[in-house]
């Protein structure tokens, strides 16, 4: 059974990863001069459209999460409707992890 | 105008627009910002979907962009372009349609912007058909690119995307996952190389380049040590041990024809080295290609300083290549502004990427300039013969001609403004910027030609006056020491009542500031 030695797959770790992406994007866009609004634990259920997260940021989030947790999210999940809150993203990651483990168990 | 100086603290800004029918997320933005950050440039990036470029919301972006990149993906544009099955006339027609589309697109861009346009060529390497039918030559993309180049090549800089893909390899160039997820078909490594290319073109356009290449001889230009082996035993030729050296000479000769100034700095007897350059049949570099020879037994840092002084070129514009780690280290510590490269048969070529020469330099101008450097030695001898400086100037028999600049001279004038750091008011122009300025009625641009007893120096200075403001005053270092600056100032005073002078510091032109402000303000 594969163990995730990197970050724990809990929803607050996912929140941290997303915040680090928002931070680095804000760094790049210095001319925007807006303060960096990082997300808080209270916003775990909030829809991304209300949090100013556009499709380009969404792409960065997906790619970072895949790298961080060393998994690949199947394309059918990759819609903003399926993954449009931190909690929903966390659910998807859990499902993907469980599917991987089930597959591995089946082959050993 | 953006400030550019020796002061590395100052960051300049560039606005880059990318118009494409595919996406480049998530890598492109970070990679390109980092790349330009390395030259202290703060980059703002706008990605515009090709299908929407006509939209009102993008109109402003066009007018403020400095660089516009067009990267049209052939697969997304015309997915059935490479199918066998379409008859030849259909293909020709399709090619003509696409070229016409691109031409109209370019016309639209040029109406909205004066920016430098980088246009990526079409590529068909994404096709996996070769696994089935083999690597049979398919001429469609090449025909398309050739026709496109004929049609728009004079108005854009064409970037060879196929060449870039070759560099990373086809299997590394694409990202299938990102292609189907968010229409982003190119891999991160490909985007990294493409961004390096964009940056390179930026440096070339701005004239940010080293100017002079100083070369050691033994085991760099030929195999062996001349004073020990003798000229008969030197290894140089198209085969055997001498081949890599001849190949390197061939490469350096190409740099020469791209405007790089060559100098030789070698610990040898001058007569032996001259014998090589003048008589050895396998030498590709000849005496006439070298602007300055410093061949003696003294230390190299002193010799390089002498070369820089003779050629009137800054040490920070000089590159030095030697096969001896001792010599390279000596130059690195004593002359840290010089870029010192250790010769290695395979890696030396990439190290010379610190040169960013423009492709469109005229050979006649290069040869003329080289003649000036070489005949400068004769002028130095003449100088010694005269008691007073004024007598020497008179003996030089300087001819001096100022006239209204012709469009054909804009390229040379732009080059002058970018390369000159000392006798200039600091204004830097690209050809596009000159054209923009000259379009205004009140702006007058002059080119300055100088010749003397020893040679014709060609176009060595330029002036731009707008009513009573001097916007440009530039004189090449080659034309120094002839009191030409005074003639230029006299010309301006006779024709204009100046009360304003535009000035930008290059870090080396303070004297010019005092002269210009003193005379006119």
Interface residues (C-beta under 8 A of the other chain):
Chain A: X24 X28 X30 X31 X55 X56 X59 X60 X63 X72 X75 X78
Chain B: X25 X26 X29 X30 X33 X42 X44 X177 X180 X181 X182 X184
